[in-house]
Amino acid sequence: MTRQNALIEAIRIVAVVVIALTIGFVITAIVSKEPVQAYTALLTGPLPRISFENGFEIKNINRFGNWMEESTTLILLGLAVSLVFKARQFSLGAEGQMLLGALATTVVALHISAPFPLHLILALLAAMVVGFLWGLIPGMLKAYLSVDEIVSTLMLNVIALQIFDLLLFNWLRDPTAGFIVTPLFPQSVLLPQMIPGTRVSLMSVLMLVAVVVVWFVMARTPFGFELKMLGANRKFAEYGGINTKRVIALSMAVSGILAGLAGAHLSLGLLKRLTINLSPGLGFEGIVVALLARNDPRLVLVAGLFYGYLRTGAQIMERSSDVTREVVLIIQAIIILLITAEQLFPRFQQWWRARRSSEVAIERG
């Protein structure tokens, strides 16, 4: 992408965000008695506030922490999806891989005794291995049996959910708790806290490492080149000697590693135990992040932070104003739809040029 094209793309994204936020404010003004206050909560709620009333003090650090916690999980899921999308496969399996990754960390946390950091490393490896294997299943089915990956990953999500519920309910749950939940994990397996007063953990650092690693794999390794060739044209890739079946299977399996780490973040970093109904639908949010980032790992970081900010702001807006959750979801959806509408500005430019041409023709005629 040339510098001029990059500048045009940046202007397009900023303009679309402004238009989307304006439409969101109009909707808020229609349904809210205090639209300015409600929308301010959406746009500024996740930010910490600096106070000098009693000396230097940072307030609302927990809201900032919520933003970082949301974003960390979303970025890992976005990286997982972008790997598969780069190969022009359409896997929906991040949800199941995330669930089983969290389940694997729970088994290690509760049934293996080891000192820190060995215990944590074993739990993270378990999440990565289980995610890899669960992603390899639809990859092998697509590569060698031509099974549609959308169907197989959706069905595997259902199986993963049933395995999750079965083990949690019958084997891992705490019988003394008043709801379906595991005992709290031992301290030796928990992700170390990075920011006091929040649940921002070491996983945020590992997430940044994952962004760099995925970018390096895509941009600087033979496997990344094979991914691009497969995504561009499978027949051409095969003609060039690329084993496309292996690339398809590995792309889905490697994406499972990242989704498994997202599950580990939920269990070892945020909840510190496992609960029933673990963030339902969160795995599919990775698709939104990957689409926003155009499958570029560097932009996945930006898109994940943006989408996490939007989700956190929406939750604060819902709690601190008279705007209902349904309206918040509508606003959120409009913003995402407009940003991902690649043809919005090109169509507008074509219409504007056609109109200008007709006006010039009339003036000359």
ABEGO torsion letter per residue (X at the ends): XBAAAAAAAAAAAAAAAAAAAAAAAAAAAAABABAAAAAAAAAAAABBBBBAAAEBBBBGAAAAAAAAAAAAAAAAAAAAAAAAAAAGBBBAAAAAAAAAAAAAAAAAAAABBBBOAAAAAAAAAAAAAAAAAAAAAAAAAAAAAGBBAAAAAAAAAAAAAAAAAAAAAAAABBAABABBBBBBBBAAABBBBABBGBABBAAAAAAAAAAAAAAAAAAABAAAAAAAAAAABAAAAAAAGBBAAAAAAAAAAAAAAAAAAAAAAAAAAAAGBBBBGBGBGAAAAAAAAAAAAGGBAAAAAAAAAAAAAAAAAAAAAAAABABBAAAAAAAAAAAAAAAABAAAAAAAAAAAAAAAAAAAAAAAX
